[in-house]
Amino acid sequence: MHFRRLASLALLAALTSSASAGPLRDFFATRHAARTGGDQLPAGVTLVRDVSYGSDPRQTFDVYIPKAAAKAPVIFMVHGGAWKTGDKGADRVAGNKVAYWCARGYILVSANYRMLPDADPLTQARDVASAIAEAQAKAAGWGGDRAQFILMGHSAGAHLVALLSSSPALAGPLRWLGTVALDSAALDIEQIMQGRHMRLYDDAFGKDLAYWRAISPYAQLAQAGQPLLAVCSSQRSDSCEQARRYAAKAGGFGTRVQVSAQDLSHMEINQSLGQEGAYTQAVDQFIRSLLPGPR
């Protein structure tokens, strides 16, 4: 067991040095983070753990509530992990985000969902939609405002929230103010699958062209939608290019899509969000631009 753990950490270190292996790095990193993530809460924040939105044990979310929350906006976070691993409670998923936004009066929801091989990405997107609906139904009880939800996701989670933002059929009656997609290089699934790509994409997306289109945010984008901020790592070869293509297509429908290239690794884009600095300020400015009043 000790040898396997050391080997896993060595592989993670090797992957971290590769600028093009973001999702694969994230797969191993989130497995490790889920085991080692901390449980410390900022002062004044209450954690409501494992709120169920379905019958499967993975269909739960955690809620971080600031003191005296009243009609508070809600950031709804979806973790990454190559569609097959990851956890809502990992420190890199919630830690710095909770510390930063709860201190500013936001509620943060961090959601799990069923994963490969038990649930394909389309099923996962439906899980996320169900989780959002349940969180909106319960928001008032936490001091939140169901009309002020902002979606956020990293890596595979960014793909899922971007897909919901692009597909009215998947979103159904759900409404939210906007979306923050943290370093997804899976916005145009057809383009990925028709070129050279990592094996993890085969595991997630298979070989069917019709399915690629059904789970591709770029292909599903066919009308105006809510604003979206696409954060991308300039250290990778694919993330920012896909974000800019998505933004150009969305702009043709009149949708506001901002692309924010950051000189951060795939993991740093997730983990460092909430730390003081220009990156967090840029994301916070986008979120505040969605809210109906000053914040």
N, C-alpha and C positions, 0 to 999 in steps of 0.2 A: 504493500500500500504506500509506504514512504517513497519507494522508488518511482511508482507511477505518479505520485504528486510532484516529485522533483522533475520528472520528465515532462509533465504537463506545463509546469512553470517555465521550463527551458524552452518549450515550443512557443509559449506565449511571448517570451522575450524575443525569440527569433522573428515572430510575426510582427511584433511591434516595430521592428526596424524596416518593414516593407511598407512603402507609401501606398501601394495598390491593393493591399490585402485587408482593407478596413472591416468588411463584414466578417471575414474569417477570424481576424483578431478579436472582434467583438464577441464572436461565438465562444471562444475560450475564455476571454476576459470576464464575461458575464457569468459563466459557470463558476469561476473563482470568486467573483464579487458576491454572488449569491451566498456563498459559504462564509465569507469574511465580512460582509457589510455590517456597519454599526447600527445600533438601535437608539443612540442618544438623540433626544429631541431638544430643540431650542426652547428656552424659557417661554412659558405661556402658550405653547402649542400642545393640543390634545390629539392623540392618535386613536382613531376608530379603525380597528384592524379587521380584515377579512369579511367585508360586507359582500354578501352573496348576490349574484345576478343570474344564476343558473344552477343546474343540478350537479355540474362537474366541479371537483375540488379546485380546478384552475380558474373557474369563473367567479373570481372575487376581486375586490379592490380595497385599498387602504385610503383613509381620509385623514388629512392633516388640517386641523382647524385652529386658527389663531384665536387668542382670547377676545371675547366680546365681539365675535363676528356678527355682522348684521347686513343683510343684502350684499354679501361679499361676492366679488367675482371668483370664478372657479377655474383653475388650470387643471386640465385632465391629461395626465401623462401616461404614455404607452411605451413600455420598455422594448429594447431591441434584443438581438441574440440569434440572428440568422433564421428566424421563424421556428426555431426548435429548442431554444433554451432561454434563460434569463428569468428575472424575478422582480416583482414590483417593489420589494423591500430592499433591494441591493442599494448600497450607499451611493454608488455612482448614478443611480436612477433618481433617487429622491433627496439625498442629503443636502447638497448645496442649494437646490431649488426650494426645498422647504425653508431653509434658513433665510433665504433672500426674500421670497415672495410672501411667506406667512408673516414675516416682520412688517410687510407693507399692507397687510389686511386681506390677502388672498387666501382662499382655501385651495389646497392641492390634493387631487385624487390621483393615486397611482394604481394602475390596473394590470392584472394578469389576464391571460386568455389561453385557450387550448392551443397546443403546438404540434408540430410535426413529430411523429408520423400520424398522430391521431386526428389532426385537423389541418387541412390545407390553408393557404393564405386567404382564400375567399371566405372560408368558414371563420378564420381568425378575424377578418374585417367585420363579419356579422357579429362575432362575440364582442368586439369593441363597440359596435353600435348598440348592442344590448346593454353593455355596461354604462355607456353614456346615458341611455334612456333611464336606467335605474338610478344613476347618480343625479340626474335632473329631477326625478320624482322625489328624491330624498333631500335635495339641496336645502330647502327651506328649514328642515329640521336641524341642519348644522349651522344655520345662520347664513346660508348661501343664496345666490340669486340664479335660478335656472335659466334666466334670459341672458346671463353674462358668463357663458362657458367659452373657454379658449382651449382648443385641442393642441396637444404637443406630443411628439413621438421621436424616438431616436432609432436610426438604422432601420431594422425591420419594422419597428414601431412607427417610424416616419413614413415608410411605405404605406402602412395601414391607414394612418390618419390622412395622408395625401389621397389615397384611393377613396376614402369616404368623402373627402372634400371634392373629388372629381366626379363622383357617381351618385346622382340623385336617387337612382334605383336602390342603391345600398343604404344610403342615408335615410331614406323614407321621410317620415315627418320630423326627424331631428333637426334642430336649429342650433347654431352656435355662431360666435362673432368672428372667428378666424382661426387659423391653423399655423403652428410653428413646426416645420419639418426639419429635424436635426440630422443632417448628413445622410440622406438617402441617396444611394446611387442606383436605386431601382424604381425610377419614375417611368421609364420607357422599357417595358419588359420585352417587347418584340425586338427592339434594337439589341438588348443584352443577349437574348437567346439566339439570335441569328449571327452573332459574332463570337469571338473567343471569350469564354467566361469561366468563372470558378465553378467547381462541382456543386457547391452549396446551392447555386441557382437551379441546377437540374433537380436537386432534392426538393426544392420549394415549388418550382414552376412546371416541371415535367416537359412534355414534348408536343402538347396540343396547341396549335396556333390560336384557336378560338378561346382557349383558356388563358393564354398569354394576354389576349386583348381584354378579357373580362377582368383581369387583375392588374392591368396596366393603368396607372393614373393618367399617363399621357394619352392613351387610346380612349379612355373613358371621358376625358375632358371634352365637352361638346357644347357648353353654355356657360354663361356668367355664373360666378360663385362668390363665396366669401373670400376676403383677403387671405393671403398665405405668405409666410416668410420661409424661404428655403435657405437654411444655413448649410454651407458646404465647406469641406476641407480642401484648401488649396494644395495640400500635401499629397492629394490623391489625383489620379489621372482621369477619373470618370465622374465624380460627384458634381462638380460645378458645371461641367458641360451639360449634364442632364438637367440640372436645375435651370440653367439659362434657356434651354430648349423648351422646357415646360413653361417657364415664365413668358416666353415669346408667344406661345400658343394661347396661354390664358389671357394675355394682353389683347389678343385679337377679339376676344369675347368681352372685353372691358373689365376683366378681373384684375385687381391689384395684387401682383406677385412680386415680392422683393427678394433678390438674391444677395446673401451676405456671405462672401468668401472669407474664411478665417484661416490664418496660418497656425492651425492646430491639428493634431491627429484626430482620427475618427473617434477614439475613446475620449480624448480631451474635450472635444466639442460637447459631449454629454456630461462628463464628470465635472468640468470647470464651470459649467453654466450655473450661475448663482454666486460665484466668487466675484468680488469687486473688480471692475475693469471695464474697458471699452466694449468687449464682447457682450457681457451681461447687460450693460447699459443699452446696447443696440437692440437686443431682444426685448428688454423691458420697455423701450420706447415704442416698438411695434405693438406690443400688447396694450400699452396705455392708449395708443391711437385707435384701438378697437372699442374702447369703453365709452359709454355715452356721456360721461362727465369727467372733470379733472380728477387725477389721482396722483 
